[in-house]
Amino acid sequence: MKGMILAAGKGTRVRPITQQIPKPMIPILGKPVMESMIELFAQHNITKIVINTSHLAEVIEDYFGDGHHFDVQLSYSCEGELKDGKFESKALGSAGGMKRIQEFSGFFDETFVVVCGDAWIDLDLKEAVRKHKKCGGIATIITKRVLEEEVEKYGVVVTGDKGLVQSFQEKPAREDALSNLANTGIYIFEPAIFDYIPSDQEFDIGSELFPKLVEKHVPFYAVEMNFQWLDVGNIKDIWGVTKDVLSGKVPGYRVPGTQVKAGIWLGINTQVDLEKCNIVPPVVIGSGCQIKEGATITGPALIGANCQVDANATIKHSLVFDYTQIHNNAVVEEQTIFGDYGIGHDGEVEDKTQWTNLRPHPALNRLADVINKM
């Protein structure tokens, strides 16, 4: 079976992080969120995968390569154009990106699965495809029921008999919502879907393709399934997902490192004396870190790889990305620290005052090299 991962968006709701790394490369406990999606495809024998890229495409393509490390075959469809010798990102929308691939090679010659690259799921994809074929439609949306007070965060699907899709609401107010079935961004299509997607223009699956199918009375379905779904849709979700994993609310998500005490995980080549530091679980400290005497880390908290936490510094309920030094006596509380940015859990960006970016992320160095050679 074949698949596609949508990874061309600019991730505007996750700025400033996505000014430096593309949204699918945002790490959840050290692993880019899209890596988990590729692994899930491989587990369900979806081994031929095309990824559409655009914004910071080189970072994605350099990391995943041809896919052989993940036991899959990967190809990329980079959306953009050359202007005055420089590449400019120009995404075609989720459906437009699909159409571009199909017109280029006819890749989608059988039932195929399309997913967003900015979420972690543990969905049984084989069962989802089975349900799609049983429904017999041209397309299937995998939905998940959400709490009524959360419907305004999602696009919701309104269905009729046997799950036939009737209409959509994009992030409705709670009192206006006609459904609490959220569109999870997981789709199963038949190749005939391309008859309804225009060529050479930006076209979106959720806001344009699906309403067009409804208007033309083309039967397609929503299938509700029970699975875990961690969506990194905005800046606040990065901490929310990290906190839930560390707090044990996501069964099956592997915590990296070795558990040296209950709720405390350490990477390799890390220097920390647990007797001379105050570490309150759950806490993950990545590889290559130095945690000096007198430091306090109160969980849930994650310290990325190659970080330095100086003496008497305090980190509480926070996420610290790789290559960061937290200064002596500093207090970092309820923040995500990424490079030069301190981001409150409410999404507000705060001034850099108590930490130092030890060096740029390695992927950024590789990206700079690529850009300099263009």
N, C-alpha and C positions, 0 to 999 in steps of 0.2 A: 504494500500500500504506500501511497505517497502523501506528503504533507507540506504545509507551508507555515512559516512563522513570520508574523507581521512585526517588523523592527525598523520601520522607516521614519517614525514620528520624531518630532523635535523634543517631546517631553516637556512642554512649557509649564505644566503644573508641578514639575519636579525641579524647577530651577531654584537655586543656582547650580545644583549638582550636575544637571544635564548640559550645562555650558562646557563641561569638561569630559564627561563620559556619557554615552548614549543610554537612554532609559533601560533597555534590556540588559545592560552591563552593570546595573546597580547591584552590589553584592548583598545577599541576605546570609548572614553569618559567614562571610568570606567568599561565598560562591555567587557568581553572576546569576541573576534570576532566570535568564534564558537558558543557562546550562541545564537547569533542572528540567526544563521543557524538552530539550533535546534528549536527555536521558529517559524521560517518560515515553517519547516517541520510540526510542530504541527498544524499550521494554515491551512495547506492543507491536513490534515488527514493522514499524513505519520507518524505513531506513533510507528512503530517498526524499530529501527535504530541500526545498528552496527557501531562502530567507531574503525578503526584500529589505534593502538598507538605503539610507540616504544621509541623515545627520550623523556625522562622525563615523561613517561607514567603515573606515579603516580599522577602528578599534575593535569592532565586532569581527571583521573578516580576519584580522591578524590573530585574534584569540582562538577562534574556532577552526580556522583553516579549512581543510577539505573534509573534516569530520571523522577521519579514521580513528582518532583517539577515543571517539564515542561510539564506535562500531556503526556509523552511519555514513552516507554520502551527502555532502553539503554543496550547494551551489548558491550563488548570490546574484540578485538582480538589483544593481545600484541605480537609484533613481535620482537623476540630476543632469546637468549639462555643463559643457565647457564654455566659459566666457573669458575671452582675452587670456587664454592659456590657464585659467584657473577653474577648478571644479566648483560648481554651485549646487547645493542640495535643492532638490525640487521633488518632493514626495507626490505620488499620484493618488493617494488615498488607498484604503485597504482593497477595495474592489478594482480600482484602476491598476494597482500593482499586480493583482492576479491576472488581469487581462493582458498586461504587458508580457508577462512570462508565457502565457498561453500562445500569444501571437508570435513570440520569438521561437518557441520550440515545440509547441503542442504537448507540453509536459504533463498536463492534467488529462490523461486519457482513461481514467477510471475514477471511482469514488475516492474523494480525497478529504483530508482534515486540515482546517485552517485554525490557528490559535494566535493569540497575542503573545508577544515576547516579554511582557512585563508582569507576568503572574506566575505563581507556583500552584500547581494542582496535583491531586493524586487520583484523577478520574480514570476509570476503566475504559480506555478508548475503544477496545474491541467491543465491549458491550454497548457503547454509544453508537458505533457504526452499525451494530446489529439492530438496534432500535430504529435508527435512521432508515435502514432498508425495509424494515417491517412497516414503517409509516408509508413508504413509497413516494415521498415527495422529492422535489428537485433540490431541496435544502432542508437542513435541520439546525435549529439553534439549541444548544444545550443551556438550560436554565437552572437556576438555583433559587429557592425561596429565601427571602431575606425578611428581617424584622420590619414591621410596618413603619417604625420610626426611622428606618434607614433607607427607605425607598428613594428619597430625594438624592441619594448618592449614585443611583444607577439608572440605566435605561431599562424600562420594564416592558414585558411582553404581555399582550392581551390575547387570550386564546379562546377558541370555541370548541366544537365537538372533536374529540380525540386529539386535542392539541393543535388543531389547525390554527395558524396564526391569523389574527384578524386586524390587529393594529399595534402601535407602539406608543409609549410615552417616554420622553427623554427627561430623566431626573424630575419627576413630578413632585409637587408639594404633597405632603402626607394626606391632606384632606382631599386632594384631587386624584390620587392614584386609583386606577381601575384594576390594579394587579400588584402583587408583591413578588412576581416571578422575574428575577433579574437576568438580563442578558449577560452571560459570563464572557462573551468574546470567543467562544469555542463553537466552531461551525463545521458542518459536514455537507459537502456539495457533490452533485453529479456534474459531469462536464457540460451538460446542456445549460448550466447557469450562465455560460459566457454569451448566450444569445441575448441576455438582458443587461450586459455591461458594455457601455460605449468604448470606443477605441480612443487612445491618445488624449485622454482628459482625466482630471482628478475626479474620482468617484468613490464614495464611501459605502461600505457594506451596510452598516446599521441605519444611517440616516437617508440613504438614497436607493441602494439596491433592494433592500427588503420592503420599503414602502412601495416601490415600483412593482414588486411581485404581488403585493396586496391589491394594488390598483388594477392590475391586469388579471386578477383572480387565478394566479398561478399557485397551485397547492404547495405549501411548505409548512413545516411543523416546528413546534417547540417541545422538547423532551426534558422533563424535570428529572434530575438525577441527584443522588446524595453523594457528595464528595467534599473534600477540603479545597478551599479556594482562597489564596492569599494574593490580593491585588495591590500592586504598587502604583496606584493611580495618581497620587499626589504626594507632596513632600512629607505630609504627616504620616502617610502609610509606611514609610521606611522604618520609622521607630515603632509604629504599632505592630507591624509584622515581626520585627526583631524581638520586641517585648513578649509577644504571644508565644513565639518559639521557645525563648528562654524560660518562660513561665510554665512550660509543659502543656500548653493549650493546643499544640499541633502535633498529634501523634504521627510518627513516621518521618518527621523532618530530622535528619541527622545533625547532631551538634558536633562541630569539629573539635579535634584535640583529644586529650586523654583526661578522663575524670579522675582527679587526684584526691578530691574530697567530695562529699555530697554537694552537688550543685556547683562545683568549681572545675572548669575544664582549662587545660593548658596546652598550647602548641609546643613544638620542639624548639630547642635552642633558645629558651626563654629563661631569663634570670629573675627569680622572685623567691624571697624567703617568706613562706606563708606564716611563720611564727612571728615575724617582725613587721608584717603588714596586716592591716585590718580589712579582710575581704569577706563580704557578706553575700552569700549566693542568692540567686543564680548569677554567675559571672563566667564569661569566656574571655581568655587572654590569648591572643594569637601567637604565632611563632616569631622568634627573633626579638622579643620584647625585653625591656629592662624595667622592672618595677622596684623602685628604691625603698629603703626602710622608712617606715612611718607613713607610707601611702595608704589611703583608705579608698576602697572600691566597694560601693554598695549596689547590689543588683536589684532588678535586672540591669545588667550592664555588659557591654561588649567592647573590648579593646582590640583593635585590628592588629595586623602583623607589623613588626618592626617599629613599635611605638616605645616611647620612653615616658614613664610617669615618675616625676621627681619626688624628692623627700617631702613628706607632709602634704602632698597634694591630695585633694578629695574629688572623687568622681562618683556621682550618685545618679542612678536611673538615666544613664546616658549611653550613647553610641559614639565611639571614637574610631574614625577611619584610619587606614594604614598610614605609616610614616608621620606620626604626630607626636610632638613632645608636649606634655602637660607640665607647666613650670612649678617650681617650688611653691608650696603654700597656696596654690591655685585652687579654686572651687568651681568645678564644672557640674552643674546640676540641671537635670531635665533638658539636655541638649544633645543634638547630633553635631559632631565636630567633623567637618570635611574640608581639608585644605585650609584655606584662609577664612572659611565660613563657620560660624556658630549658629545653628538653626534650632530655635526653641521647638518644643513638641507641639506648639500651636502653629508652627509654620513660619514664625517671624524670624528673620535673619538678624543676628546680633553682631556687635563689633568683636573683632579678634583682639583679645586683651590678655588671655591667660595661657595661650598655647602657641606652638611654632610648627609650621609645616616643614618637616625635616627634609623632604625632597618630593618632587612631583611624582605622581603615580607612574609606574613604569610604562603603562599603556600610553600615557601622554608623551613620554619621551619617544616612543616608537612612532606615534602619530606625527610629532614634530619632524622626525626624520623623513617621513613619507612626504609631508607637505613641502619640506625644503627641497626635495628632489623633483617636485612637480614643475 
